[in-house]
Amino acid sequence: MSVRKKALDREGCFYYALALGIELGRLSTKG
């Protein structure tokens, strides 16, 4: 269970960073 949660957290962090990067890219393109 602990290992599964750790993997889930890592995946969540990855998607969070991905969404953040896309958002930053859109802002820089707009500006």
PyMOL Python script that loads the backbone (N, CA, C, O; Angstrom):
from pymol import cmd

cmd.read_pdbstr("""\
ATOM      1  N   MET A   1       0.839  -1.197   0.000  1.00  0.00           N
ATOM      2  CA  MET A   1       0.000   0.000   0.000  1.00  0.00           C
ATOM      3  C   MET A   1       0.877   1.252   0.000  1.00  0.00           C
ATOM      4  O   MET A   1       0.612   2.217  -0.717  1.00  0.00           O
ATOM      5  N   SER A   2       1.916   1.212   0.813  1.00  0.00           N
ATOM      6  CA  SER A   2       2.813   2.373   0.901  1.00  0.00           C
ATOM      7  C   SER A   2       3.486   2.633  -0.448  1.00  0.00           C
ATOM      8  O   SER A   2       3.595   3.772  -0.901  1.00  0.00           O
ATOM      9  N   VAL A   3       3.932   1.545  -1.073  1.00  0.00           N
ATOM     10  CA  VAL A   3       4.606   1.689  -2.369  1.00  0.00           C
ATOM     11  C   VAL A   3       3.632   2.234  -3.409  1.00  0.00           C
ATOM     12  O   VAL A   3       3.990   3.071  -4.238  1.00  0.00           O
ATOM     13  N   ARG A   4       2.396   1.745  -3.352  1.00  0.00           N
ATOM     14  CA  ARG A   4       1.386   2.181  -4.310  1.00  0.00           C
ATOM     15  C   ARG A   4       1.104   3.673  -4.142  1.00  0.00           C
ATOM     16  O   ARG A   4       0.967   4.403  -5.124  1.00  0.00           O
ATOM     17  N   LYS A   5       1.019   4.112  -2.899  1.00  0.00           N
ATOM     18  CA  LYS A   5       0.753   5.525  -2.629  1.00  0.00           C
ATOM     19  C   LYS A   5       1.917   6.385  -3.113  1.00  0.00           C
ATOM     20  O   LYS A   5       1.723   7.478  -3.645  1.00  0.00           O
ATOM     21  N   LYS A   6       3.125   5.872  -2.918  1.00  0.00           N
ATOM     22  CA  LYS A   6       4.306   6.633  -3.334  1.00  0.00           C
ATOM     23  C   LYS A   6       4.297   6.815  -4.853  1.00  0.00           C
ATOM     24  O   LYS A   6       4.595   7.895  -5.362  1.00  0.00           O
ATOM     25  N   ALA A   7       3.951   5.750  -5.559  1.00  0.00           N
ATOM     26  CA  ALA A   7       3.896   5.814  -7.021  1.00  0.00           C
ATOM     27  C   ALA A   7       2.816   6.797  -7.454  1.00  0.00           C
ATOM     28  O   ALA A   7       2.998   7.548  -8.412  1.00  0.00           O
ATOM     29  N   LEU A   8       1.695   6.788  -6.746  1.00  0.00           N
ATOM     30  CA  LEU A   8       0.588   7.675  -7.078  1.00  0.00           C
ATOM     31  C   LEU A   8       0.995   9.125  -6.858  1.00  0.00           C
ATOM     32  O   LEU A   8       0.674   9.998  -7.665  1.00  0.00           O
ATOM     33  N   ASP A   9       1.702   9.377  -5.765  1.00  0.00           N
ATOM     34  CA  ASP A   9       2.161  10.735  -5.469  1.00  0.00           C
ATOM     35  C   ASP A   9       3.106  11.222  -6.556  1.00  0.00           C
ATOM     36  O   ASP A   9       3.038  12.371  -6.992  1.00  0.00           O
ATOM     37  N   ARG A  10       4.001  10.314  -6.989  1.00  0.00           N
ATOM     38  CA  ARG A  10       4.972  10.697  -8.011  1.00  0.00           C
ATOM     39  C   ARG A  10       4.248  11.021  -9.318  1.00  0.00           C
ATOM     40  O   ARG A  10       4.600  11.974 -10.013  1.00  0.00           O
ATOM     41  N   GLU A  11       3.242  10.225  -9.638  1.00  0.00           N
ATOM     42  CA  GLU A  11       2.476  10.464 -10.866  1.00  0.00           C
ATOM     43  C   GLU A  11       1.724  11.784 -10.757  1.00  0.00           C
ATOM     44  O   GLU A  11       1.648  12.548 -11.719  1.00  0.00           O
ATOM     45  N   GLY A  12       1.170  12.045  -9.577  1.00  0.00           N
ATOM     46  CA  GLY A  12       0.436  13.284  -9.356  1.00  0.00           C
ATOM     47  C   GLY A  12       1.349  14.484  -9.522  1.00  0.00           C
ATOM     48  O   GLY A  12       0.966  15.495 -10.111  1.00  0.00           O
ATOM     49  N   CYS A  13       2.570  14.361  -8.993  1.00  0.00           N
ATOM     50  CA  CYS A  13       3.541  15.457  -9.095  1.00  0.00           C
ATOM     51  C   CYS A  13       3.883  15.707 -10.558  1.00  0.00           C
ATOM     52  O   CYS A  13       4.026  16.851 -10.990  1.00  0.00           O
ATOM     53  N   PHE A  14       4.012  14.609 -11.318  1.00  0.00           N
ATOM     54  CA  PHE A  14       4.362  14.721 -12.731  1.00  0.00           C
ATOM     55  C   PHE A  14       3.280  15.479 -13.491  1.00  0.00           C
ATOM     56  O   PHE A  14       3.567  16.391 -14.266  1.00  0.00           O
ATOM     57  N   TYR A  15       2.034  15.085 -13.254  1.00  0.00           N
ATOM     58  CA  TYR A  15       0.931  15.737 -13.954  1.00  0.00           C
ATOM     59  C   TYR A  15       0.761  17.181 -13.515  1.00  0.00           C
ATOM     60  O   TYR A  15       0.380  18.048 -14.302  1.00  0.00           O
ATOM     61  N   TYR A  16       1.059  17.427 -12.220  1.00  0.00           N
ATOM     62  CA  TYR A  16       0.957  18.793 -11.700  1.00  0.00           C
ATOM     63  C   TYR A  16       1.989  19.682 -12.387  1.00  0.00           C
ATOM     64  O   TYR A  16       1.689  20.805 -12.791  1.00  0.00           O
ATOM     65  N   ALA A  17       3.214  19.160 -12.514  1.00  0.00           N
ATOM     66  CA  ALA A  17       4.285  19.917 -13.160  1.00  0.00           C
ATOM     67  C   ALA A  17       3.945  20.135 -14.635  1.00  0.00           C
ATOM     68  O   ALA A  17       4.218  21.195 -15.197  1.00  0.00           O
ATOM     69  N   LEU A  18       3.348  19.122 -15.246  1.00  0.00           N
ATOM     70  CA  LEU A  18       2.985  19.212 -16.658  1.00  0.00           C
ATOM     71  C   LEU A  18       1.947  20.315 -16.864  1.00  0.00           C
ATOM     72  O   LEU A  18       2.079  21.143 -17.765  1.00  0.00           O
ATOM     73  N   ALA A  19       0.914  20.315 -16.018  1.00  0.00           N
ATOM     74  CA  ALA A  19      -0.136  21.330 -16.120  1.00  0.00           C
ATOM     75  C   ALA A  19       0.440  22.713 -15.857  1.00  0.00           C
ATOM     76  O   ALA A  19       0.065  23.687 -16.510  1.00  0.00           O
ATOM     77  N   LEU A  20       1.353  22.793 -14.898  1.00  0.00           N
ATOM     78  CA  LEU A  20       1.965  24.074 -14.557  1.00  0.00           C
ATOM     79  C   LEU A  20       2.784  24.587 -15.739  1.00  0.00           C
ATOM     80  O   LEU A  20       2.742  25.775 -16.059  1.00  0.00           O
ATOM     81  N   GLY A  21       3.521  23.701 -16.378  1.00  0.00           N
ATOM     82  CA  GLY A  21       4.338  24.079 -17.525  1.00  0.00           C
ATOM     83  C   GLY A  21       3.478  24.584 -18.672  1.00  0.00           C
ATOM     84  O   GLY A  21       3.816  25.570 -19.327  1.00  0.00           O
ATOM     85  N   ILE A  22       2.365  23.902 -18.911  1.00  0.00           N
ATOM     86  CA  ILE A  22       1.457  24.310 -19.984  1.00  0.00           C
ATOM     87  C   ILE A  22       0.877  25.687 -19.687  1.00  0.00           C
ATOM     88  O   ILE A  22       0.768  26.538 -20.569  1.00  0.00           O
ATOM     89  N   GLU A  23       0.509  25.886 -18.425  1.00  0.00           N
ATOM     90  CA  GLU A  23      -0.075  27.171 -18.022  1.00  0.00           C
ATOM     91  C   GLU A  23       0.939  28.289 -18.192  1.00  0.00           C
ATOM     92  O   GLU A  23       0.611  29.363 -18.695  1.00  0.00           O
ATOM     93  N   LEU A  24       2.172  28.034 -17.769  1.00  0.00           N
ATOM     94  CA  LEU A  24       3.226  29.046 -17.895  1.00  0.00           C
ATOM     95  C   LEU A  24       3.494  29.343 -19.362  1.00  0.00           C
ATOM     96  O   LEU A  24       3.695  30.496 -19.746  1.00  0.00           O
ATOM     97  N   GLY A  25       3.496  28.300 -20.175  1.00  0.00           N
ATOM     98  CA  GLY A  25       3.732  28.471 -21.601  1.00  0.00           C
ATOM     99  C   GLY A  25       2.657  29.334 -22.238  1.00  0.00           C
ATOM    100  O   GLY A  25       2.946  30.185 -23.080  1.00  0.00           O
ATOM    101  N   ARG A  26       1.409  29.108 -21.829  1.00  0.00           N
ATOM    102  CA  ARG A  26       0.304  29.896 -22.380  1.00  0.00           C
ATOM    103  C   ARG A  26       0.427  31.361 -21.965  1.00  0.00           C
ATOM    104  O   ARG A  26       0.179  32.264 -22.764  1.00  0.00           O
ATOM    105  N   LEU A  27       0.810  31.583 -20.716  1.00  0.00           N
ATOM    106  CA  LEU A  27       0.941  32.953 -20.218  1.00  0.00           C
ATOM    107  C   LEU A  27       2.046  33.688 -20.962  1.00  0.00           C
ATOM    108  O   LEU A  27       1.877  34.839 -21.364  1.00  0.00           O
ATOM    109  N   SER A  28       3.184  33.012 -21.143  1.00  0.00           N
ATOM    110  CA  SER A  28       4.314  33.658 -21.816  1.00  0.00           C
ATOM    111  C   SER A  28       3.986  33.910 -23.286  1.00  0.00           C
ATOM    112  O   SER A  28       4.444  34.895 -23.865  1.00  0.00           O
ATOM    113  N   THR A  29       3.203  33.032 -23.882  1.00  0.00           N
ATOM    114  CA  THR A  29       2.833  33.213 -25.286  1.00  0.00           C
ATOM    115  C   THR A  29       1.854  34.375 -25.426  1.00  0.00           C
ATOM    116  O   THR A  29       1.916  35.147 -26.383  1.00  0.00           O
ATOM    117  N   LYS A  30       0.950  34.483 -24.454  1.00  0.00           N
ATOM    118  CA  LYS A  30      -0.056  35.546 -24.504  1.00  0.00           C
ATOM    119  C   LYS A  30       0.607  36.902 -24.324  1.00  0.00           C
ATOM    120  O   LYS A  30       0.291  37.867 -25.019  1.00  0.00           O
ATOM    121  N   GLY A  31       1.544  36.952 -23.365  1.00  0.00           N
ATOM    122  CA  GLY A  31       2.226  38.208 -23.071  1.00  0.00           C
ATOM    123  C   GLY A  31       3.207  38.480 -24.164  1.00  0.00           C
ATOM    124  O   GLY A  31       3.904  39.493 -24.130  1.00  0.00           O
TER     125      GLY A  31
END
""", "prot")
cmd.dss("prot")
cmd.show_as("cartoon", "prot")
cmd.util.cbc("prot")
cmd.orient("prot")
